Each structure stands twice: as C-alpha cells, then as structure tokens.
Amino acid sequence: MKKILITGKNSYIGISFENWLMKEADNYKVDTLDMKDELWREKDFSHYDVVFHVAGIAHVSSDPKMEQLYYKVNRDLTIEAAKKAKEAGVKQFIFMSSIIVYGDSSSNKRIIDRNTLPTPSNFYGRSKLQAEEGIRFLDSDNFKVVILRPPMIYGKDSKGNYPRLAKLAKKIPIFPDIENGRSMLHIDNLCEIIRLIIDNKEQGLFFPQNKEYVRTSELVKVIAEAHDNKIWMTKLFNPVIKLVSGIGFVNKVFGNLVYERSMSDYGKGNYRIRSFEESIEMTEK
C-alpha cells in the first residue's frame, strides 16, 4: 500500500486526487495537511512514500503588494516542504507547477516544445519556476522529484477561467468565432497521470494535456449545448478582437497557448481517459 501525503488540504486538485485514489482504497492510504499556519512543520513525514505538494496561491494577481507573498508561499514553502520530505526519507516528491512558466498566451499561433525556454511574465509564473529550480537540486535515486506543468485544469466545481466561460456560455446567444488553440487538462486525466507517476516511481518533468487542442469558441459552444442553449458563432467581431488582442482579458480568452502533442505522451499507461466532449458533459451535468 502506498502512503501519500497531500499538502494543501482544501485545494481543488488535492481533494480531487484524494477522491480519485479512494476508488482503490486498498492500494493507497491518503492523508492531507493544511499548511496555512506554522503547525505543519511539526508533522512527521517519515510515514509516507510520497508527498504531493499542491499548497500554494493558484490565481494570477497583478497587485505588486502580493508579490512577496507569492514567493513566500509558492517558492519558499515548496522548497521547505521538499527538504523536510527528503530528510524524513520520503521516496517521491510531486510538485504542481504550471504552463504559466512559459508566459502568457499569445495572439499569434504559439506551440511550446521541449526546447522552449520558460519566460514567465508575472510573479506567479516566476514563483513557480523558482520553486522548480529550488527542488531540482534535491533530486536523487532515493528522492525522486516530479514536476508537472499542466495547462488550464477544469472539471466539476473547478475554479479559474473555465467557470467564467461556462457562466457566459449558459446565457449569451452569440459568441465570436476565433481561430485560436489552447491546451487543456480535465481533472480526471490529471489525477490519473499522477496515480501512474506514483505507481511507476517516476521522476522528472511532465507536461500532461488532453488529446485535443481546443478553440475557445468550440469550448463555449459545447458548454452551451450541454445546457440546451443555442449559441450563434460569428466572425463579425473578429477584426475588433484582433485589434485589442494584446489586452489582458482578451488575450486570456482568445489567445494561443499549446504544448506540442508528443511531449505530453506517456508510455507507461493511458492517462487521457476522458475525451474533450465527455469531460465537458461530466463537468456541466
């Protein structure tokens, strides 16, 4: 039986992963740890095979007053937890980073491959990248460090940009038909690859994504259909959108940001168990 500690007790990903493993409760024992106060440092890590570190600030903020907090939580706390895990004899440390380390989405077609260098454009991305750099030095045969850089994660009760788009898709009768491309990752596909990474005792850098790239207009249309909302896609607004494509919100919605497909393949099991349309149906039902 694998003994796993999830740091980040109330996180969406942490809760989802714990529920995923409990489908095979005979194979996994899961505990969670709240790291919002100093008491977590008293926790004995020596009972665990794996520490899955999801504690952190997940949203992007442009408030300069928040910058030091991002580094304290996303970088410093991650490195401290990894060092504590290694000293306690934990065999594997899994860190949730993000595609955000490559910067924002782009108005032009943009495909990230293994040669693409991280260029974070905000302190959220920089805090994640510096956390990665801080824990890589701890990697060894006896302490396997895993770093995941997922794109936008979505699923039932998820947070972030997906529920905002979903709320829009349920109500509006018309939406711009823009030719963009986004990598996405359903929560079940994420949970499954983490389970496989644990079972296979992996280490290294991983780039999980769904099989399909998604256009924002397609995403909105499929969500709308799940709620019987007939939505008309039009290119009428495209010239205006292209004109303001550099603006933050417009870029988030209609920008391009995808991983090259082969870098997300995993040869030791099929983690992409949910197709795009199935995942939207499951999320919206």
QUIHU-V793573 format. One record per pair of residues at least 4 apart in sequence whose ideal C-beta (glycine too) atoms are under 8 Angstrom apart, sorted by sequence separation. I is the first residue (numbers start at 1). GAP is how many residues later the second one is. D is the distance in whole Angstrom. If there is no record, write none. Layout:
I|GAP|D / I|GAP|D
This chain:
10|4|7 / 11|4|7 / 12|4|6 / 13|4|6 / 14|4|6 / 15|4|6 / 16|4|6 / 17|4|6 / 18|4|6 / 19|4|8 / 21|4|8 / 24|4|6 / 39|4|8 / 57|4|8 / 66|4|6 / 67|4|7 / 68|4|6 / 69|4|6 / 70|4|5 / 71|4|5 / 72|4|5 / 73|4|5 / 74|4|6 / 75|4|7 / 76|4|6 / 77|4|6 / 78|4|6 / 79|4|6 / 80|4|6 / 81|4|6 / 82|4|6 / 83|4|6 / 84|4|6 / 86|4|7 / 97|4|6 / 106|4|4 / 112|4|5 / 120|4|8 / 121|4|6 / 122|4|7 / 123|4|6 / 124|4|7 / 125|4|6 / 126|4|6 / 127|4|6 / 128|4|7 / 129|4|7 / 130|4|6 / 131|4|7 / 132|4|6 / 133|4|8 / 135|4|8 / 139|4|7 / 140|4|8 / 154|4|5 / 158|4|5 / 159|4|7 / 160|4|8 / 161|4|6 / 162|4|6 / 163|4|6 / 164|4|7 / 165|4|6 / 166|4|7 / 167|4|7 / 168|4|6 / 185|4|6 / 186|4|7 / 187|4|6 / 188|4|6 / 189|4|7 / 190|4|6 / 191|4|6 / 192|4|6 / 193|4|6 / 194|4|7 / 195|4|6 / 196|4|6 / 198|4|8 / 202|4|8 / 210|4|8 / 214|4|6 / 215|4|7 / 216|4|6 / 217|4|6 / 218|4|6 / 219|4|6 / 220|4|6 / 221|4|6 / 222|4|7 / 223|4|7 / 225|4|7 / 237|4|6 / 238|4|6 / 239|4|6 / 240|4|7 / 241|4|6 / 246|4|8 / 247|4|6 / 248|4|6 / 249|4|6 / 250|4|6 / 251|4|4 / 259|4|6 / 261|4|8 / 266|4|8 / 274|4|5 / 275|4|7 / 276|4|7 / 277|4|6 / 278|4|6 / 279|4|6 / 280|4|6 / 281|4|6 / 8|5|8 / 9|5|7 / 10|5|7 / 35|5|4 / 61|5|5 / 70|5|8 / 71|5|6 / 72|5|7 / 85|5|4 / 105|5|7 / 120|5|3 / 138|5|6 / 139|5|7 / 153|5|7 / 158|5|6 / 185|5|5 / 197|5|4 / 214|5|5 / 224|5|4 / 245|5|6 / 246|5|6 / 250|5|8 / 259|5|6 / 266|5|6 / 274|5|4 / 8|6|5 / 21|6|8 / 22|6|8 / 34|6|7 / 45|6|7 / 120|6|5 / 139|6|4 / 154|6|8 / 169|6|8 / 196|6|8 / 224|6|7 / 244|6|5 / 245|6|6 / 7|7|8 / 21|7|4 / 33|7|6 / 86|7|7 / 118|7|8 / 138|7|6 / 153|7|8 / 168|7|8 / 224|7|4 / 6|8|5 / 22|8|7 / 85|8|5 / 120|8|7 / 152|8|7 / 154|8|4 / 274|8|7 / 21|9|6 / 57|9|8 / 61|9|8 / 120|9|5 / 136|9|6 / 152|9|6 / 197|9|7 / 241|9|6 / 245|9|7 / 33|10|6 / 102|10|5 / 135|10|5 / 152|10|7 / 221|10|6 / 245|10|7 / 6|11|7 / 82|11|5 / 118|11|5 / 136|11|8 / 220|11|7 / 6|12|6 / 18|12|5 / 57|12|7 / 81|12|8 / 135|12|8 / 221|12|6 / 57|13|6 / 82|13|7 / 99|13|7 / 193|13|7 / 241|13|6 / 18|14|7 / 102|14|6 / 103|15|8 / 132|15|5 / 193|15|5 / 57|16|5 / 102|16|6 / 103|16|5 / 217|16|5 / 4|17|7 / 31|17|8 / 56|17|6 / 57|17|6 / 78|17|6 / 101|17|4 / 102|17|6 / 103|17|6 / 104|17|5 / 14|18|6 / 55|18|7 / 56|18|5 / 102|18|8 / 103|18|4 / 104|18|8 / 190|18|6 / 101|19|5 / 189|19|7 / 35|20|4 / 100|20|7 / 56|21|7 / 189|21|6 / 33|22|8 / 55|22|6 / 56|22|7 / 100|22|8 / 103|22|7 / 9|23|4 / 55|23|8 / 102|23|8 / 185|23|6 / 4|24|6 / 6|24|6 / 8|24|8 / 9|24|6 / 10|24|7 / 100|24|6 / 101|24|5 / 185|24|5 / 186|24|6 / 1|25|7 / 2|25|7 / 3|25|8 / 4|25|7 / 5|25|8 / 6|25|7 / 7|25|8 / 8|25|8 / 9|25|4 / 53|25|6 / 100|25|4 / 184|25|7 / 185|25|6 / 1|26|6 / 2|26|5 / 3|26|5 / 4|26|5 / 5|26|5 / 6|26|5 / 7|26|5 / 9|26|8 / 55|26|7 / 183|26|4 / 184|26|5 / 1|27|7 / 2|27|7 / 4|27|7 / 5|27|8 / 6|27|7 / 8|27|7 / 98|27|7 / 101|27|6 / 183|27|7 / 1|28|6 / 3|28|8 / 5|28|6 / 7|28|6 / 53|28|5 / 100|28|6 / 101|28|4 / 53|29|7 / 158|29|7 / 51|30|7 / 98|30|5 / 152|30|7 / 154|30|6 / 183|30|6 / 184|30|5 / 51|31|8 / 97|31|5 / 101|31|7 / 151|31|7 / 152|31|7 / 153|31|8 / 154|31|8 / 155|31|6 / 156|31|8 / 182|31|7 / 183|31|8 / 97|32|8 / 151|32|4 / 152|32|5 / 153|32|5 / 154|32|6 / 155|32|3 / 181|32|5 / 182|32|5 / 7|33|7 / 151|33|6 / 152|33|7 / 153|33|8 / 154|33|7 / 155|33|7 / 181|33|7 / 182|33|7 / 51|34|4 / 97|34|7 / 151|34|6 / 153|34|6 / 181|34|7 / 182|34|7 / 17|35|7 / 97|35|6 / 150|35|5 / 180|35|6 / 184|35|8 / 95|36|7 / 179|36|7 / 180|36|6 / 17|37|8 / 48|37|8 / 95|37|7 / 153|37|6 / 178|37|7 / 182|37|8 / 216|37|6 / 5|38|8 / 14|38|7 / 178|38|6 / 216|38|6 / 45|39|6 / 51|39|5 / 178|39|6 / 5|40|7 / 14|40|5 / 45|40|5 / 48|40|8 / 50|40|7 / 53|40|7 / 56|40|7 / 60|40|7 / 95|40|6 / 150|40|6 / 177|40|5 / 13|41|5 / 49|41|7 / 50|41|7 / 51|41|7 / 53|41|7 / 176|41|7 / 35|42|6 / 45|42|8 / 46|42|4 / 48|42|6 / 49|42|5 / 50|42|5 / 51|42|5 / 52|42|5 / 53|42|5 / 54|42|5 / 93|42|7 / 148|42|8 / 175|42|6 / 5|43|4 / 11|43|5 / 41|43|7 / 45|43|4 / 46|43|6 / 49|43|7 / 50|43|8 / 51|43|7 / 53|43|7 / 3|44|6 / 4|44|6 / 7|44|6 / 11|44|7 / 44|44|7 / 45|44|8 / 46|44|8 / 50|44|7 / 52|44|8 / 3|45|5 / 4|45|7 / 5|45|7 / 7|45|7 / 8|45|7 / 45|45|6 / 93|45|7 / 148|45|8 / 175|45|5 / 213|45|5 / 3|46|5 / 4|46|5 / 5|46|5 / 6|46|5 / 7|46|5 / 8|46|4 / 35|46|7 / 148|46|7 / 175|46|7 / 2|47|5 / 3|47|7 / 4|47|8 / 5|47|7 / 7|47|7 / 8|47|4 / 11|47|8 / 2|48|6 / 4|48|6 / 6|48|6 / 7|48|5 / 8|48|7 / 101|48|6 / 209|49|8 / 74|50|7 / 93|50|7 / 95|50|7 / 97|50|5 / 99|50|5 / 169|50|8 / 209|50|5 / 91|51|7 / 92|51|8 / 93|51|7 / 95|51|7 / 97|51|6 / 98|51|6 / 99|51|7 / 146|51|6 / 165|51|7 / 169|51|4 / 71|52|7 / 75|52|5 / 79|52|6 / 82|52|8 / 86|52|5 / 91|52|7 / 92|52|5 / 93|52|5 / 94|52|4 / 95|52|5 / 96|52|6 / 97|52|5 / 98|52|7 / 99|52|5 / 168|52|7 / 169|52|8 / 207|52|5 / 70|53|5 / 74|53|4 / 75|53|8 / 78|53|4 / 82|53|4 / 90|53|7 / 91|53|6 / 92|53|8 / 93|53|7 / 95|53|7 / 99|53|8 / 170|53|7 / 70|54|6 / 73|54|8 / 74|54|6 / 92|54|7 / 94|54|7 / 96|54|7 / 165|54|6 / 169|54|4 / 170|54|7 / 222|54|8 / 226|54|6 / 71|55|8 / 75|55|5 / 79|55|4 / 83|55|7 / 165|55|6 / 169|55|4 / 209|55|5 / 222|55|6 / 226|55|6 / 67|56|5 / 71|56|5 / 75|56|4 / 78|56|7 / 79|56|6 / 82|56|5 / 146|56|6 / 149|56|7 / 173|56|8 / 175|56|6 / 177|56|4 / 207|56|5 / 208|56|6 / 66|57|8 / 70|57|4 / 74|57|6 / 78|57|6 / 86|57|5 / 144|57|6 / 146|57|6 / 147|57|7 / 149|57|7 / 150|57|8 / 166|57|5 / 170|57|5 / 173|57|7 / 174|57|7 / 175|57|8 / 176|57|8 / 177|57|6 / 207|57|5 / 223|57|6 / 227|57|7 / 85|58|7 / 144|58|7 / 145|58|6 / 146|58|7 / 147|58|5 / 148|58|5 / 149|58|5 / 150|58|5 / 151|58|6 / 165|58|7 / 169|58|7 / 171|58|7 / 173|58|6 / 174|58|5 / 175|58|6 / 176|58|7 / 177|58|5 / 208|58|8 / 222|58|5 / 226|58|4 / 71|59|7 / 75|59|6 / 144|59|4 / 145|59|8 / 147|59|7 / 148|59|8 / 150|59|7 / 170|59|6 / 172|59|7 / 173|59|6 / 174|59|8 / 175|59|8 / 176|59|7 / 226|59|7 / 62|60|7 / 146|60|7 / 148|60|6 / 169|60|7 / 174|60|6 / 176|60|8 / 178|60|6 / 206|60|8 / 176|61|5 / 177|61|7 / 211|61|5 / 219|61|8 / 223|61|6 / 60|62|6 / 169|62|7 / 176|62|6 / 210|62|6 / 214|62|6 / 61|63|7 / 82|63|7 / 178|63|6 / 208|63|7 / 212|63|7 / 60|64|5 / 139|64|6 / 210|64|8 / 211|64|7 / 212|64|4 / 59|65|8 / 176|65|6 / 210|65|8 / 211|65|8 / 210|66|6 / 57|67|7 / 200|68|5 / 200|69|8 / 210|69|7 / 57|70|8 / 196|70|7 / 56|72|8 / 109|72|7 / 196|72|6 / 182|73|8 / 193|73|6 / 196|73|4 / 7|74|6 / 180|74|5 / 182|74|7 / 183|74|7 / 180|75|6 / 181|75|5 / 182|75|6 / 183|75|5 / 196|75|6 / 178|76|5 / 180|76|5 / 181|76|8 / 182|76|6 / 183|76|5 / 105|77|7 / 181|77|5 / 192|77|8 / 176|78|7 / 193|78|4 / 192|79|4 / 192|80|8 / 183|81|8 / 192|81|6 / 189|82|6 / 13|83|6 / 189|83|5 / 99|84|7 / 189|84|6 / 5|85|8 / 188|85|6 / 189|85|6 / 188|86|5 / 165|88|7 / 186|88|5 / 186|90|8 / 189|90|8 / 161|91|6 / 188|91|7 / 161|92|8 / 184|92|8 / 186|93|4 / 188|94|8 / 186|96|8 / 186|97|8 / 59|100|8 / 94|100|7 / 58|101|7 / 59|101|7 / 58|102|7 / 94|103|7 / 94|104|8 / 92|106|7 / 151|106|7 / 151|107|8 / 99|108|8 / 151|108|7 / 92|109|7 / 91|110|7 / 92|110|8 / 92|111|7 / 166|117|8 / 166|118|7 / 162|121|8 / 155|124|7 / 154|125|8 / 158|125|7 / 156|126|7 / 155|127|8 / 156|127|5 / 155|128|6 / 154|129|6 / 107|135|7 / 107|138|4 / 16|139|7 / 107|139|7 / 13|140|7 / 12|141|8 / 52|142|7 / 104|144|8 / 107|144|7 / 12|145|7 / 106|145|8 / 112|145|7 / 12|146|6 / 105|146|6 / 110|146|5 / 112|146|7 / 113|146|8 / 114|146|8 / 12|147|6 / 104|147|6 / 105|147|7 / 107|147|8 / 109|147|5 / 110|147|6 / 111|147|5 / 112|147|5 / 113|147|4 / 50|148|5 / 104|148|8 / 107|148|6 / 108|148|7 / 110|148|7 / 111|148|7 / 112|148|7 / 49|149|8 / 106|149|6 / 107|149|7 / 111|149|5 / 114|149|5 / 105|150|3 / 106|150|5 / 113|150|6 / 104|151|7 / 105|151|6 / 106|151|7 / 112|151|8 / 105|152|4 / 104|153|8 / 102|155|8 / 99|158|7 / 99|160|7 / 20|168|7 / 21|170|8 / 16|171|5 / 20|171|4 / 20|172|7 / 17|173|8 / 13|174|7 / 16|174|8 / 17|174|5 / 21|174|7 / 12|175|8 / 16|175|6 / 20|175|7 / 13|177|7 / 17|177|6 / 4|194|7 / 2|196|6 / 2|197|8
